[in-house]
Structure formats: C-alpha cells, structure tokens
Amino acid sequence: MPLPLAPLLPFALRFGAIAAVGYLGQRLIRQRGFAGRTDQRAEDALDDLAEGLATHSPRDAKGQHNAAFRLRRRVRIGGKTYDLDAGMMARLRFRDIG
C-alpha cells in the first residue's frame, strides 16, 4: 500500500519557509554586515575586567551609562576541561538634540 504524502505537505511547507527565511537572513547579514576589527586597547580592557556585573554613570558625561560584565568558569565536557571567559563592555548614551 502506498504511503500518503498529503499529511506531510504542511510540515514540508513550514520547514521550507523556515529554511528560506534563515537563508535570506544569512545573505542580508553578509551583504550589509561589516568586517569586525580587533583593537588591542579593547582586548586589554576586557582582560582587566573583574568578574561580575558593574554599572556606573560618569560625572562629566550627562545621559551616559556604562556597564561591564565578566564571567570566568571552567567547564568539563566529556572528560575535557575548557576555560570559559566571557566579557562585555557597553555604553548607552542619550543626548538631547532638539
């Protein structure tokens, strides 16, 4: 007895639509994205971060807020040990233009 394919059609269409959106998204990012750069000053600043989350607002910069985050862990997966070091620095600035 042949296998009916009609019940599989909605699944195939949904899967195809998701794949097409992913492919188009990748193409747009590659076309409009920019090549990143590595700045040694930023690398040194990330290395000097303390572990945890910190936020502050500089006195001389009105409307500016800074945040820094660092997480350092050792992770064991399948008998191998990896060092996980994640760091982030961010600046959010609001300026009144009008």
C-alpha positions in Angstrom: 0.0 0.0 0.0 1.5 3.4 -1.0 2.3 5.9 1.7 0.0 9.0 1.6 2.1 12.2 1.3 -0.7 14.7 1.7 -0.4 14.8 5.5 3.3 15.6 5.3 2.7 18.6 3.0 2.0 21.3 5.7 5.1 20.2 7.6 7.3 20.3 4.5 5.9 23.8 3.6 6.6 25.1 7.1 10.1 23.6 7.2 10.8 25.1 3.7 9.6 28.5 4.8 11.8 28.5 7.9 14.8 27.4 5.8 14.2 30.1 3.3 14.0 32.8 6.0 17.2 31.6 7.5 19.0 31.6 4.2 17.8 35.1 3.3 18.8 36.4 6.7 22.3 35.0 6.3 22.6 36.6 2.9 21.4 40.0 4.2 23.9 39.9 7.1 26.8 39.0 4.8 25.8 41.8 2.3 25.1 44.6 4.8 27.4 43.5 7.6 30.9 44.9 8.2 34.2 43.2 8.8 34.9 43.4 12.5 38.2 44.7 13.9 40.3 43.8 16.8 41.6 46.7 18.9 44.3 45.8 21.3 43.3 48.5 23.7 39.8 47.0 24.0 41.3 43.5 24.4 43.4 44.7 27.3 40.4 46.5 28.9 38.4 43.2 28.7 41.3 41.3 30.2 41.4 43.8 33.2 37.7 43.4 34.0 36.8 42.0 37.4 34.3 39.1 37.4 30.7 40.1 37.9 28.4 42.9 36.7 29.1 46.6 37.2 27.3 49.7 36.1 28.0 53.4 36.6 27.4 56.8 35.2 30.4 59.2 34.7 30.0 62.6 36.4 31.2 64.5 33.4 29.0 62.8 30.8 25.4 63.6 31.2 23.0 61.0 29.9 25.7 58.3 29.6 25.5 54.9 31.4 28.3 52.3 31.3 28.1 48.6 32.0 30.7 45.8 32.3 30.3 42.1 32.7 32.7 39.2 33.0 32.2 35.5 33.6 35.0 33.1 34.1 34.3 29.4 34.6 35.9 26.0 34.0 33.6 23.6 32.2 34.1 19.9 31.9 32.5 18.2 28.9 33.2 14.6 28.0 36.4 14.3 30.1 37.9 17.5 28.6 38.2 20.7 30.6 37.6 24.1 28.9 38.1 27.6 30.2 35.1 29.9 29.5 35.9 33.6 29.7 33.1 35.9 28.5 33.4 39.7 28.8 31.3 42.6 27.7 31.5 46.3 27.9 28.7 48.6 26.9 27.8 52.2 26.7 24.4 53.7 26.4 24.2 57.5 25.7 21.2 59.7 25.4 21.6 63.2 24.0 19.0 66.0 23.7 19.3 67.2 20.1 16.2 69.4 19.8 
